[in-house]
Amino acid sequence: MIPQPFEYSAPSTLQEAFELIAGGERKVLAGGMSLIPLMKLRLASPEHVVDLGRVPDLNQITEAGGVLHIGATATHHDLESSPLIRGRCPLLAEAASQIGDIQVRNRGTIGGSLAHADPAADYPASLLALEAQVRLASAKSERTVYAGDFFLDPFTTAIEPGEIIVQVLVPAEAGKEGYRYEKLPHPASGFAIVGVAARIVKSDGKIAFARIGITGMGPHAFRALAAEKLLEDGAPVEKAVATIGQGEEANSDLYASADYRRHLARVRAKRAIQVALSRAS
Amino acid sequence: MKIAGAHVIPVEPERAYALLQDPAVLGKSMPGCDALEQIGESEYHMKMKMVLASISGLFDGKVRIAEPNPPAGFRLIVEGSGKIGFMRGDGLLTLSAAEGGTQVAYDGSVEVGGTIASVGQRLLDTTAKMIIKRFFNKLSAEAAASGGAAGSGG
């Protein structure tokens, strides 16, 4: 279908973008992998679309002081192929490589995906496990929000009106850590029915540190805190993953019921932890 | 699609029941509600603007209260349609005294059709739950705000 008429701007600086998004029915366009289909179906009809594609350097990936700075308009393909991400944060590269299909990965951006906040998106699981931060900027100020405080509800984030995601900050790791992103994709959409990101650090053959992020199961991605604690206390993997989804709300649709999703989260978490363990040195 | 759940509102059952029948309170509590006007006995006309992520749409609909049984419960029927689809919900609300106020339990079914349903099937359940949660959170805030002024609706 053809979208409703809208105005289009492609600012060449962030400052200009901030001015353009102020007031009215405005939408920020990054890769357009969510917004454009919604506009073509006329489920979304913004009056004005502000395209960030021409803001220079907004897609840069750099490292400074042990932190990776990932520009908001870096595409999923940029992430999966970046030597910096592959070397210093392989979990994120692995997650990026499993998003959608090659066309989506070539166009879709990390900032766009986070701002859209689909409850089944792939990045949130990894970003929670990585304790990453999202940098938000507006005309007046700048702030960073932990991934754990960023995803509030389905399609609902901590972004305030007037703010744009400019960067994602991820701690770089030294290479001793084991990691895994384990996902069951929906056969049609490629979205995660359940996706589990695990990070494990071993010390003297035991688990010294565990981080587990889960997407697709509930209204928004979450960290499996009880399971992390059990793993760090030396509990068997089976016992730790059994706590996942306990007391948590789970999504349900024609494809997968809430109980099935909860079960799937545990099974996939177990696999993710086992692979992460085998990769940890 | 079946939906069921429960929320606690921090007022006693009589007050909670009254709040749930007050068009002014309902209008403020329903996410995206632009206007709610009475068109008959326990029947209201509603205009709603749903905004969820990039999706936005205007809905025009009716809210009807049936089988009133104050303060134990009532049946709520909501219908709405717009360019992006239509929805019809029918549920039984049961009020009971609980720790911290009144527990409002709901049990019913929601039908959603049109573009929004064919495209968004995978998201209907979580979205419906989120909207209901927001409604009750807002209602609780309204209840707390009007806590001292019982009977102000008259």
Contacts between the chains, C-beta under 8 A, distances in Angstrom:
chain1	res1	chain2	res2	distance
A	25	B	56	7.6
A	27	B	54	6.2
A	34	B	53	7.7
A	34	B	54	6.6
A	35	B	54	5.1
A	38	B	54	4.9
A	38	B	55	6.0
A	39	B	54	7.7
A	41	B	115	5.7
A	41	B	119	5.9
A	42	B	83	6.9
A	42	B	84	6.9
A	42	B	115	7.3
A	43	B	54	7.6
A	43	B	55	4.7
A	43	B	56	8.0
A	43	B	57	7.0
A	43	B	84	5.3
A	43	B	115	6.3
A	43	B	116	6.4
A	43	B	119	6.7
A	43	B	120	7.9
A	44	B	54	4.1
A	44	B	55	5.5
A	44	B	56	6.3
A	45	B	56	6.9
A	46	B	54	7.5
A	116	B	53	5.8
A	116	B	54	7.1
A	117	B	53	6.8
A	118	B	53	8.0
A	118	B	123	7.9
A	119	B	123	7.2
A	119	B	126	5.7
A	120	B	122	7.1
A	153	B	130	5.1
A	154	B	52	7.7
A	154	B	123	6.5
A	154	B	126	4.8
A	154	B	127	5.8
A	154	B	130	5.6
A	155	B	52	5.3
A	155	B	53	3.4
A	155	B	55	7.9
A	155	B	127	7.9
A	156	B	53	7.7
A	156	B	130	7.6
A	186	B	122	7.1
A	189	B	122	7.1
A	191	B	122	7.2
A	218	B	126	8.0
A	219	B	126	5.0
A	219	B	129	6.8
A	219	B	130	6.2
A	249	B	129	6.9
A	251	B	125	5.9
A	251	B	126	4.7
A	252	B	125	4.8
A	253	B	121	5.9
A	253	B	122	4.7
A	253	B	123	7.7
A	253	B	124	7.0
A	253	B	125	5.8
A	254	B	121	6.0
A	254	B	122	7.9
A	255	B	122	6.8
